[in-house]
């Protein structure tokens, strides 16, 4: 019953017990579930362009809005912001990928990129 295992893993990850700013070094499936839980809705709710996207990222991943554990600290966020703005292309797309990359690794970061661009 792999579907039941997936649901139990989903419920387990809804209760975030990690320390703030700690990288997620769990199994790949758990890292995928973690980034999906925190980012699936961003493509649907982030209206207003990159300035609004950056503010949403700040609240969600630096301040830990909604009682969630922050993924990155403010210094890291500011450095990523500067890099993403300096490089060509949409800055908010690069920012979402980089935040997930730092927190969970390359493949979950790629998943966040795909979720963000699919909407």
TORGU-820660 format. One record per atom (N, C-alpha, C, O, CB): residue number from 1; residue in one letter; atom name; y negated, x negated, z negated. Coordinates in nm, 3 decimals, padded with zeros to 5 digits. Each point is the difference from the previous one (the first is absolute). Glycine has a CB too. Layout:
// TORGU-820660
NUM a CA Y X Z $
...
***
This chain:
// TORGU-820660
1 x N 00.119 -00.083 00.000 $
1 x CA -00.119 00.083 00.000 $
1 x C -00.125 -00.087 00.000 $
1 x O -00.069 -00.009 -00.102 $
1 x CB 00.194 00.190 -00.019 $
2 x N -00.156 -00.244 00.233 $
2 x CA -00.117 -00.087 00.005 $
2 x C -00.131 00.076 -00.017 $
2 x O -00.098 -00.056 -00.048 $
2 x CB 00.227 -00.095 00.195 $
3 x N -00.133 00.279 -00.107 $
3 x CA -00.122 00.078 -00.016 $
3 x C -00.033 00.020 -00.147 $
3 x O -00.117 -00.006 -00.039 $
3 x CB 00.164 00.122 00.257 $
4 x N 00.055 -00.092 -00.299 $
4 x CA -00.022 00.016 -00.143 $
4 x C -00.050 -00.132 -00.061 $
4 x O -00.087 00.002 -00.087 $
4 x CB 00.267 00.177 00.077 $
5 x N -00.127 -00.290 00.054 $
5 x CA -00.046 -00.130 -00.049 $
5 x C -00.145 -00.025 00.039 $
5 x O -00.076 -00.057 -00.078 $
5 x CB 00.310 -00.030 00.094 $
6 x N -00.271 00.131 00.104 $
6 x CA -00.138 -00.015 00.044 $
6 x C -00.095 00.082 -00.087 $
6 x O -00.106 -00.049 -00.039 $
6 x CB 00.186 00.009 00.272 $
7 x N -00.041 00.164 -00.265 $
7 x CA -00.085 00.084 -00.085 $
7 x C -00.011 -00.055 -00.141 $
7 x O -00.107 00.006 -00.060 $
7 x CB 00.174 00.191 00.197 $
8 x N 00.042 -00.250 -00.191 $
8 x CA -00.007 -00.056 -00.135 $
8 x C -00.086 -00.126 -00.002 $
8 x O -00.072 -00.024 -00.097 $
8 x CB 00.299 00.119 00.047 $
9 x N -00.219 -00.175 00.155 $
9 x CA -00.087 -00.118 00.008 $
9 x C -00.146 00.041 00.012 $
9 x O -00.087 -00.064 -00.058 $
9 x CB 00.272 -00.066 00.166 $
10 x N -00.211 00.238 -00.033 $
10 x CA -00.137 00.051 00.014 $
10 x C -00.055 00.043 -00.136 $
10 x O -00.114 -00.033 -00.034 $
10 x CB 00.165 00.109 00.270 $
11 x N 00.029 -00.002 -00.314 $
11 x CA -00.045 00.045 -00.132 $
11 x C -00.021 -00.119 -00.093 $
11 x O -00.094 -00.001 -00.079 $
11 x CB 00.217 00.217 00.110 $
12 x N -00.036 -00.315 -00.022 $
12 x CA -00.014 -00.118 -00.084 $
12 x C -00.131 -00.072 00.027 $
12 x O -00.064 -00.048 -00.094 $
12 x CB 00.313 00.025 00.089 $
13 x N -00.291 00.015 00.132 $
13 x CA -00.121 -00.071 00.035 $
13 x C -00.127 00.081 -00.020 $
13 x O -00.110 -00.053 00.012 $
13 x CB 00.244 -00.072 00.149 $
14 x N -00.120 00.253 -00.191 $
14 x CA -00.120 00.078 -00.026 $
14 x C -00.058 -00.035 -00.136 $
14 x O -00.116 00.032 -00.028 $
14 x CB 00.205 00.153 00.172 $
15 x N -00.011 -00.250 -00.229 $
15 x CA -00.047 -00.047 -00.130 $
15 x C -00.019 -00.150 00.007 $
15 x O 00.095 -00.076 -00.020 $
15 x CB 00.023 00.266 -00.101 $
16 x N -00.239 -00.234 00.149 $
16 x CA -00.030 -00.141 00.022 $
16 x C -00.014 -00.070 -00.134 $
16 x O -00.090 00.033 -00.078 $
16 x CB -00.024 00.020 00.297 $
17 x N 00.200 -00.150 -00.247 $
17 x CA -00.003 -00.070 -00.128 $
17 x C -00.035 -00.148 00.014 $
17 x O 00.003 -00.073 -00.099 $
17 x CB 00.166 00.234 00.016 $
18 x N -00.202 -00.206 00.203 $
18 x CA -00.035 -00.140 00.019 $
18 x C -00.137 -00.032 -00.056 $
18 x O -00.084 00.089 -00.018 $
18 x CB 00.226 -00.093 00.223 $
19 x N -00.163 -00.122 -00.233 $
19 x CA -00.131 -00.046 -00.045 $
19 x C -00.097 00.002 00.117 $
19 x O 00.041 -00.017 00.115 $
19 x CB 00.066 -00.128 -00.294 $
20 x N -00.236 00.166 00.152 $
20 x CA -00.098 -00.001 00.109 $
20 x C 00.001 -00.133 00.075 $
20 x O 00.021 -00.106 -00.059 $
20 x CB -00.163 00.267 -00.069 $
21 x N 00.120 -00.153 00.258 $
21 x CA -00.014 -00.115 00.089 $
21 x C 00.129 -00.080 00.016 $
21 x O -00.003 -00.112 00.049 $
21 x CB -00.234 00.102 -00.115 $
22 x N 00.348 00.066 00.025 $
22 x CA 00.128 -00.070 00.011 $
22 x C 00.064 00.035 00.135 $
22 x O 00.005 00.116 00.039 $
22 x CB 00.025 -00.113 -00.291 $
23 x N 00.019 -00.103 00.321 $
23 x CA 00.067 00.024 00.129 $
23 x C 00.129 00.076 -00.023 $
23 x O 00.066 -00.016 -00.103 $
23 x CB -00.166 -00.193 00.199 $
24 x N 00.135 00.291 -00.001 $
24 x CA 00.122 00.079 -00.007 $
24 x C 00.113 -00.083 00.061 $
24 x O 00.007 -00.016 00.122 $
24 x CB -00.136 00.236 -00.109 $
25 x N 00.216 -00.272 -00.098 $
25 x CA 00.109 -00.086 00.046 $
25 x C 00.135 00.069 -00.007 $
25 x O 00.104 -00.066 -00.011 $
25 x CB -00.235 -00.130 -00.064 $
26 x N 00.131 00.328 00.082 $
26 x CA 00.124 00.075 -00.009 $
26 x C 00.072 00.000 00.135 $
26 x O -00.042 -00.067 00.094 $
26 x CB -00.057 00.211 -00.275 $
27 x N 00.208 -00.068 00.189 $
27 x CA 00.074 00.011 00.126 $
27 x C -00.090 00.060 00.107 $
27 x O -00.097 00.069 -00.030 $
27 x CB 00.314 -00.043 -00.095 $
28 x N -00.184 -00.054 00.250 $
28 x CA -00.083 00.043 00.112 $
28 x C -00.016 00.152 00.004 $
28 x O -00.110 00.049 00.024 $
28 x CB 00.186 -00.249 00.103 $
29 x N 00.030 00.275 -00.151 $
29 x CA -00.009 00.146 00.001 $
29 x C -00.099 00.049 -00.106 $
29 x O -00.079 00.091 00.025 $
29 x CB 00.316 -00.076 00.058 $
30 x N -00.232 -00.075 -00.201 $
30 x CA -00.092 00.038 -00.107 $
30 x C -00.144 -00.033 00.036 $
30 x O -00.092 00.075 -00.034 $
30 x CB 00.274 -00.111 -00.132 $
31 x N -00.203 -00.077 00.234 $
31 x CA -00.136 -00.035 00.043 $
31 x C -00.051 00.097 00.106 $
31 x O -00.117 00.038 -00.001 $
31 x CB 00.164 -00.278 -00.052 $
32 x N 00.042 00.280 00.145 $
32 x CA -00.038 00.102 00.099 $
32 x C -00.041 00.130 -00.069 $
32 x O -00.102 00.059 00.034 $
32 x CB 00.260 -00.163 00.133 $
33 x N -00.078 00.148 -00.263 $
33 x CA -00.032 00.124 -00.072 $
33 x C -00.132 -00.012 -00.074 $
33 x O -00.079 00.095 -00.003 $
33 x CB 00.323 -00.048 -00.021 $
34 x N -00.269 -00.162 -00.034 $
34 x CA -00.124 -00.023 -00.074 $
34 x C -00.122 00.014 00.091 $
34 x O -00.095 00.070 -00.034 $
34 x CB 00.218 -00.222 -00.122 $
35 x N -00.121 00.086 00.270 $
35 x CA -00.117 00.006 00.088 $
35 x C -00.012 00.137 00.067 $
35 x O -00.112 00.045 00.026 $
35 x CB 00.132 -00.290 00.014 $
36 x N 00.091 00.311 -00.012 $
36 x CA -00.009 00.134 00.058 $
36 x C -00.064 00.096 -00.099 $
36 x O -00.085 00.081 00.038 $
36 x CB 00.288 -00.126 00.103 $
37 x N -00.162 00.038 -00.268 $
37 x CA -00.057 00.089 -00.101 $
37 x C -00.150 -00.017 -00.013 $
37 x O -00.072 00.097 -00.022 $
37 x CB 00.288 -00.104 -00.098 $
38 x N -00.263 -00.115 00.132 $
38 x CA -00.143 -00.025 -00.022 $
38 x C -00.085 00.014 00.125 $
38 x O -00.122 00.008 -00.010 $
38 x CB 00.189 -00.158 -00.172 $
39 x N -00.005 00.152 00.302 $
39 x CA -00.082 -00.005 00.121 $
39 x C 00.027 00.110 00.102 $
39 x O -00.075 00.009 00.097 $
39 x CB 00.066 -00.248 -00.133 $
40 x N 00.110 00.321 00.019 $
40 x CA 00.039 00.095 00.106 $
40 x C -00.113 00.095 00.037 $
40 x O -00.012 00.037 00.117 $
40 x CB 00.246 -00.052 -00.197 $
41 x N -00.315 00.054 -00.013 $
41 x CA -00.103 00.101 00.025 $
41 x C -00.133 -00.058 00.048 $
41 x O -00.088 00.076 00.039 $
41 x CB 00.198 00.061 -00.212 $
42 x N -00.126 -00.266 00.171 $
42 x CA -00.130 -00.060 00.033 $
42 x C -00.044 00.030 00.142 $
42 x O -00.119 00.023 00.023 $
42 x CB 00.169 -00.202 -00.186 $
43 x N 00.040 00.179 00.257 $
43 x CA -00.037 00.029 00.137 $
43 x C -00.048 00.143 00.021 $
43 x O -00.074 00.028 00.095 $
43 x CB 00.238 -00.198 -00.026 $
44 x N -00.122 00.259 -00.156 $
44 x CA -00.039 00.141 00.011 $
44 x C -00.130 00.030 -00.073 $
44 x O -00.073 00.091 00.040 $
44 x CB 00.313 -00.032 -00.021 $
45 x N -00.271 -00.134 -00.123 $
45 x CA -00.113 00.034 -00.087 $
45 x C -00.118 -00.094 00.013 $
45 x O -00.104 00.026 -00.061 $
45 x CB 00.267 00.070 -00.094 $
46 x N -00.152 -00.202 00.230 $
46 x CA -00.105 -00.102 00.005 $
46 x C -00.096 00.027 00.115 $
46 x O -00.004 -00.076 00.097 $
46 x CB 00.162 -00.091 -00.197 $
47 x N -00.237 00.273 00.090 $
47 x CA -00.099 00.031 00.103 $
47 x C -00.132 -00.068 -00.035 $
47 x O -00.034 -00.012 -00.118 $
47 x CB 00.146 00.234 00.166 $
48 x N -00.185 -00.267 00.051 $
48 x CA -00.131 -00.060 -00.024 $
48 x C -00.012 -00.141 00.053 $
48 x O -00.108 -00.059 -00.009 $
48 x CB 00.091 00.201 -00.188 $
49 x N 00.122 -00.197 00.251 $
49 x CA -00.008 -00.133 00.056 $
49 x C 00.024 -00.110 -00.100 $
49 x O 00.028 00.027 -00.117 $
49 x CB -00.184 00.064 00.280 $
50 x N 00.146 -00.217 -00.119 $
50 x CA 00.031 -00.115 -00.084 $
50 x C -00.075 -00.006 -00.134 $
50 x O 00.061 -00.038 -00.100 $
50 x CB -00.015 -00.079 00.309 $
51 x N -00.176 00.153 -00.218 $
51 x CA -00.062 -00.005 -00.133 $
51 x C 00.071 00.087 -00.103 $
51 x O 00.015 -00.038 -00.116 $
51 x CB -00.231 -00.007 00.228 $
52 x N 00.260 00.162 -00.069 $
52 x CA 00.073 00.089 -00.091 $
52 x C 00.140 -00.055 -00.027 $
52 x O 00.048 00.008 -00.112 $
52 x CB -00.179 00.190 00.198 $
53 x N 00.195 -00.252 00.015 $
53 x CA 00.133 -00.057 -00.017 $
53 x C -00.002 -00.112 -00.104 $
53 x O 00.087 -00.006 -00.087 $
53 x CB -00.031 00.065 00.325 $
54 x N -00.155 -00.147 -00.228 $
54 x CA -00.008 -00.111 -00.095 $
54 x C -00.021 00.050 -00.143 $
54 x O 00.055 -00.056 -00.094 $
54 x CB -00.148 -00.090 00.276 $
55 x N 00.014 00.251 -00.197 $
55 x CA -00.022 00.056 -00.134 $
55 x C 00.129 00.062 -00.054 $
55 x O 00.032 -00.015 -00.118 $
55 x CB -00.275 00.059 00.176 $
56 x N 00.315 00.025 00.028 $
56 x CA 00.128 00.059 -00.042 $
56 x C 00.098 -00.110 -00.041 $
56 x O 00.068 00.011 -00.102 $
56 x CB -00.106 00.185 00.256 $
57 x N 00.046 -00.303 -00.074 $
57 x CA 00.087 -00.112 -00.035 $
57 x C -00.040 -00.061 -00.134 $
57 x O 00.085 -00.034 -00.082 $
57 x CB -00.050 -00.013 00.326 $
58 x N -00.165 00.034 -00.267 $
58 x CA -00.046 -00.059 -00.126 $
58 x C 00.043 00.086 -00.118 $
58 x O 00.055 -00.050 -00.098 $
58 x CB -00.251 -00.052 00.217 $
59 x N 00.170 00.230 -00.109 $
59 x CA 00.035 00.090 -00.111 $
59 x C 00.151 00.003 -00.024 $
59 x O 00.045 00.000 -00.114 $
59 x CB -00.247 00.138 00.166 $
60 x N 00.277 -00.134 00.054 $
60 x CA 00.145 00.017 -00.012 $
60 x C 00.072 -00.129 -00.041 $
60 x O 00.091 00.004 -00.083 $
60 x CB -00.107 00.174 00.255 $
61 x N -00.024 -00.291 -00.116 $
61 x CA 00.078 -00.122 -00.019 $
61 x C -00.065 -00.103 -00.092 $
61 x O 00.066 -00.095 -00.042 $
61 x CB 00.024 00.136 00.265 $
62 x N -00.218 -00.026 -00.255 $
62 x CA -00.065 -00.090 -00.095 $
62 x C -00.022 00.071 -00.134 $
62 x O 00.033 -00.054 -00.105 $
62 x CB -00.145 -00.069 00.295 $
63 x N 00.056 00.244 -00.185 $
63 x CA -00.025 00.074 -00.123 $
63 x C 00.124 00.073 -00.050 $
63 x O 00.009 00.033 -00.118 $
63 x CB -00.245 -00.006 00.190 $
64 x N 00.333 -00.001 00.015 $
64 x CA 00.121 00.071 -00.040 $
64 x C -00.024 00.149 -00.021 $
64 x O 00.051 00.059 -00.095 $
64 x CB 00.027 -00.267 -00.010 $
65 x N -00.155 00.269 00.194 $
65 x CA -00.034 00.141 -00.010 $
65 x C 00.126 00.086 -00.011 $
65 x O 00.101 -00.026 00.066 $
65 x CB -00.310 -00.015 00.066 $
66 x N 00.202 00.142 -00.216 $
66 x CA 00.114 00.089 -00.019 $
66 x C 00.101 -00.053 -00.101 $
66 x O 00.113 00.048 -00.003 $
66 x CB -00.146 00.028 00.235 $
67 x N -00.006 -00.172 -00.314 $
67 x CA 00.091 -00.053 -00.100 $
67 x C 00.104 -00.096 00.053 $
67 x O 00.097 -00.031 -00.069 $
67 x CB -00.133 00.238 -00.052 $
68 x N 00.017 -00.255 00.243 $
68 x CA 00.095 -00.094 00.059 $
68 x C -00.037 -00.143 -00.036 $
68 x O -00.115 -00.028 -00.034 $
68 x CB 00.157 00.189 00.224 $
69 x N 00.054 -00.249 -00.181 $
69 x CA -00.023 -00.142 -00.028 $
69 x C -00.074 -00.062 00.117 $
69 x O 00.040 00.017 00.115 $
69 x CB 00.168 -00.028 -00.257 $
70 x N -00.317 -00.063 00.115 $
70 x CA -00.072 -00.068 00.109 $
70 x C 00.089 -00.104 00.067 $
70 x O 00.080 -00.067 -00.065 $
70 x CB -00.298 00.104 -00.055 $
71 x N 00.202 -00.050 00.251 $
71 x CA 00.079 -00.097 00.074 $
71 x C -00.069 -00.135 00.012 $
71 x O 00.067 -00.103 -00.002 $
71 x CB 00.032 00.291 00.128 $
72 x N -00.232 -00.190 -00.115 $
72 x CA -00.074 -00.126 00.015 $
72 x C -00.122 00.003 -00.092 $
72 x O -00.045 00.107 -00.041 $
72 x CB 00.124 -00.134 00.281 $
73 x N -00.132 -00.090 -00.271 $
73 x CA -00.121 -00.006 -00.082 $
73 x C -00.124 00.005 00.089 $
73 x O 00.010 -00.006 00.123 $
73 x CB 00.113 -00.127 -00.300 $
74 x N -00.239 00.143 00.113 $
74 x CA -00.124 00.017 00.076 $
74 x C -00.034 -00.123 00.084 $
74 x O -00.049 00.013 00.112 $
74 x CB -00.032 00.141 -00.290 $
75 x N 00.107 -00.272 00.126 $
75 x CA -00.028 -00.123 00.075 $
75 x C 00.081 -00.006 00.129 $
75 x O -00.052 -00.033 00.106 $
75 x CB 00.000 -00.085 -00.322 $
76 x N 00.179 00.150 00.206 $
76 x CA 00.086 00.002 00.119 $
76 x C -00.048 00.104 00.099 $
76 x O -00.002 -00.024 00.120 $
76 x CB 00.196 -00.053 -00.258 $
77 x N -00.234 00.194 00.087 $
77 x CA -00.050 00.106 00.087 $
77 x C -00.124 -00.046 00.076 $
77 x O -00.012 00.023 00.120 $
77 x CB 00.104 00.150 -00.277 $
78 x N -00.184 -00.239 00.087 $
78 x CA -00.123 -00.047 00.065 $
78 x C 00.029 -00.104 00.107 $
78 x O -00.061 00.001 00.107 $
78 x CB -00.064 00.046 -00.317 $
79 x N 00.218 -00.137 00.182 $
79 x CA 00.036 -00.101 00.099 $
79 x C 00.068 00.064 00.122 $
79 x O -00.029 -00.038 00.114 $
79 x CB 00.054 -00.131 -00.298 $
80 x N 00.064 00.265 00.160 $
80 x CA 00.063 00.070 00.112 $
80 x C -00.102 00.078 00.081 $
80 x O 00.006 00.004 00.122 $
80 x CB 00.206 00.012 -00.254 $
81 x N -00.307 00.046 00.063 $
81 x CA -00.104 00.076 00.068 $
81 x C -00.079 -00.090 00.094 $
81 x O -00.025 00.036 00.115 $
81 x CB 00.009 00.120 -00.311 $
82 x N -00.022 -00.274 00.148 $
82 x CA -00.076 -00.094 00.083 $
82 x C 00.082 -00.046 00.121 $
82 x O -00.051 -00.005 00.111 $
82 x CB -00.075 -00.071 -00.316 $
83 x N 00.252 00.043 00.182 $
83 x CA 00.086 -00.043 00.111 $
83 x C 00.022 00.112 00.102 $
83 x O -00.006 -00.024 00.121 $
83 x CB 00.118 -00.137 -00.276 $
84 x N -00.086 00.280 00.107 $
84 x CA 00.028 00.112 00.091 $
84 x C -00.123 00.039 00.080 $
84 x O 00.013 00.044 00.115 $
84 x CB 00.160 00.039 -00.274 $
85 x N -00.290 -00.098 00.103 $
85 x CA -00.123 00.030 00.072 $
85 x C -00.033 -00.109 00.101 $
85 x O -00.058 00.028 00.105 $
85 x CB -00.024 00.099 -00.304 $
86 x N 00.120 -00.251 00.168 $
86 x CA -00.033 -00.111 00.089 $
86 x C 00.090 -00.006 00.123 $
86 x O -00.043 -00.044 00.107 $
86 x CB -00.038 -00.081 -00.306 $
87 x N 00.205 00.169 00.185 $
87 x CA 00.094 -00.005 00.112 $
87 x C -00.021 00.119 00.093 $
87 x O -00.041 00.107 -00.046 $
87 x CB 00.207 -00.229 -00.098 $
88 x N -00.137 00.106 00.272 $
88 x CA -00.019 00.112 00.093 $
88 x C 00.102 00.112 -00.024 $
88 x O 00.112 -00.024 -00.046 $
88 x CB -00.203 -00.137 00.215 $
89 x N 00.050 00.282 -00.137 $
89 x CA 00.087 00.116 -00.015 $
89 x C -00.042 00.086 -00.117 $
89 x O -00.094 -00.034 -00.072 $
89 x CB 00.280 -00.097 00.171 $
90 x N -00.117 00.242 -00.119 $
90 x CA -00.036 00.093 -00.108 $
90 x C 00.028 -00.061 -00.138 $
90 x O 00.115 -00.031 -00.033 $
90 x CB -00.067 00.224 00.187 $
91 x N -00.152 -00.207 -00.232 $
91 x CA 00.011 -00.066 -00.130 $
91 x C 00.086 00.074 -00.099 $
91 x O 00.074 -00.062 -00.077 $
91 x CB -00.294 -00.032 00.119 $
92 x N 00.212 00.227 -00.043 $
92 x CA 00.077 00.075 -00.099 $
92 x C 00.150 -00.007 00.028 $
92 x O 00.080 00.003 -00.093 $
92 x CB -00.276 00.150 00.062 $
93 x N 00.234 -00.162 00.155 $
93 x CA 00.142 -00.015 00.035 $
93 x C 00.052 -00.133 -00.051 $
93 x O 00.109 -00.007 -00.058 $
93 x CB -00.140 00.152 00.262 $
94 x N -00.046 -00.250 -00.182 $
94 x CA 00.041 -00.133 -00.049 $
94 x C 00.003 -00.004 -00.152 $
94 x O 00.087 -00.064 -00.059 $
94 x CB -00.186 -00.041 00.264 $
95 x N 00.005 00.175 -00.269 $
95 x CA -00.007 00.001 -00.146 $
95 x C 00.124 00.067 -00.059 $
95 x O 00.059 -00.053 -00.094 $
95 x CB -00.310 00.058 00.107 $
96 x N 00.289 00.111 00.039 $
96 x CA 00.120 00.068 -00.050 $
96 x C 00.124 -00.085 00.016 $
96 x O 00.083 -00.008 -00.091 $
96 x CB -00.187 00.225 00.147 $
97 x N 00.118 -00.282 00.060 $
97 x CA 00.114 -00.088 00.023 $
97 x C 00.000 -00.116 -00.099 $
97 x O 00.104 -00.032 -00.057 $
97 x CB -00.106 00.095 00.300 $
98 x N -00.113 -00.126 -00.263 $
98 x CA -00.008 -00.117 -00.088 $
98 x C 00.029 00.035 -00.145 $
98 x O 00.067 -00.076 -00.070 $
98 x CB -00.233 -00.023 00.225 $
99 x N 00.117 00.213 -00.201 $
99 x CA 00.026 00.042 -00.139 $
99 x C 00.150 00.021 -00.020 $
99 x O 00.056 -00.046 -00.099 $
99 x CB -00.284 00.154 00.084 $
100 x N 00.292 -00.038 00.108 $
100 x CA 00.144 00.023 -00.011 $
100 x C 00.078 -00.131 00.016 $
100 x O 00.102 -00.020 -00.065 $
100 x CB -00.133 00.252 00.155 $
101 x N -00.017 -00.321 -00.004 $
101 x CA 00.064 -00.130 00.020 $
101 x C -00.001 -00.080 -00.130 $
101 x O 00.102 -00.058 -00.037 $
101 x CB -00.171 00.059 00.278 $
102 x N -00.043 -00.005 -00.309 $
102 x CA -00.010 -00.074 -00.126 $
102 x C 00.090 00.062 -00.106 $
102 x O 00.067 -00.070 -00.076 $
102 x CB -00.302 00.005 00.133 $
103 x N 00.237 00.198 -00.062 $
103 x CA 00.074 00.067 -00.106 $
103 x C 00.151 00.003 00.023 $
103 x O 00.077 -00.025 -00.093 $
103 x CB -00.278 00.163 00.055 $
104 x N 00.245 -00.109 00.161 $
104 x CA 00.141 00.028 00.021 $
104 x C 00.068 -00.085 00.108 $
104 x O 00.122 00.005 00.012 $
104 x CB -00.173 00.222 -00.085 $
105 x N -00.025 -00.304 00.151 $
105 x CA 00.062 -00.082 00.102 $
105 x C -00.029 00.046 00.141 $
105 x O -00.071 00.099 00.021 $
105 x CB 00.248 -00.149 -00.183 $
106 x N -00.122 -00.023 00.259 $
106 x CA -00.034 00.023 00.140 $
106 x C 00.049 00.135 00.054 $
106 x O -00.078 00.075 00.058 $
106 x CB 00.086 -00.320 -00.027 $
107 x N 00.120 00.276 -00.050 $
107 x CA 00.053 00.124 00.057 $
107 x C -00.065 00.125 -00.060 $
107 x O -00.035 00.090 00.076 $
107 x CB 00.251 -00.209 -00.038 $
108 x N -00.233 00.129 -00.170 $
108 x CA -00.075 00.114 -00.052 $
108 x C -00.145 00.002 00.048 $
108 x O -00.056 00.108 00.021 $
108 x CB 00.204 -00.111 -00.222 $
109 x N -00.208 -00.113 00.220 $
109 x CA -00.135 -00.005 00.056 $
109 x C -00.003 00.053 00.141 $
109 x O -00.094 00.071 00.039 $
109 x CB 00.043 -00.267 -00.183 $
110 x N 00.152 00.162 00.222 $
110 x CA 00.011 00.052 00.136 $
110 x C 00.019 00.152 -00.001 $
110 x O -00.052 00.070 00.086 $
110 x CB 00.149 -00.290 -00.011 $
111 x N -00.021 00.270 -00.171 $
111 x CA 00.018 00.145 -00.014 $
111 x C -00.133 00.069 -00.030 $
111 x O -00.029 00.105 00.057 $
111 x CB 00.264 -00.143 -00.137 $
112 x N -00.315 -00.020 -00.007 $
112 x CA -00.132 00.058 -00.030 $
112 x C -00.087 00.000 00.125 $
112 x O -00.071 00.096 00.026 $
112 x CB 00.089 -00.175 -00.265 $
113 x N -00.012 -00.029 00.315 $
113 x CA -00.075 -00.005 00.126 $
113 x C 00.043 00.113 00.093 $
113 x O -00.084 00.066 00.060 $
113 x CB 00.061 -00.315 -00.084 $
114 x N 00.154 00.272 00.036 $
114 x CA 00.051 00.105 00.088 $
114 x C -00.040 00.138 -00.050 $
114 x O -00.035 00.087 00.079 $
114 x CB 00.227 -00.235 -00.017 $
115 x N -00.186 00.170 -00.193 $
115 x CA -00.041 00.129 -00.057 $
115 x C -00.148 00.023 00.025 $
115 x O -00.040 00.110 00.039 $
115 x CB 00.218 -00.127 -00.216 $
116 x N -00.258 -00.085 00.156 $
116 x CA -00.146 00.013 00.016 $
116 x C -00.036 00.029 00.145 $
116 x O -00.087 00.084 00.026 $
116 x CB 00.053 -00.241 -00.217 $
117 x N 00.098 00.090 00.285 $
117 x CA -00.034 00.016 00.142 $
117 x C 00.064 00.123 00.064 $
117 x O -00.044 00.044 00.106 $
117 x CB 00.022 -00.289 -00.094 $
118 x N 00.123 00.302 -00.075 $
118 x CA 00.071 00.112 00.063 $
118 x C -00.078 00.131 -00.007 $
118 x O 00.029 00.093 00.074 $
118 x CB 00.183 -00.206 -00.132 $
119 x N -00.308 00.119 -00.030 $
119 x CA -00.074 00.127 -00.016 $
119 x C -00.126 -00.001 00.081 $
119 x O -00.074 00.098 -00.001 $
119 x CB 00.166 -00.072 -00.227 $
***
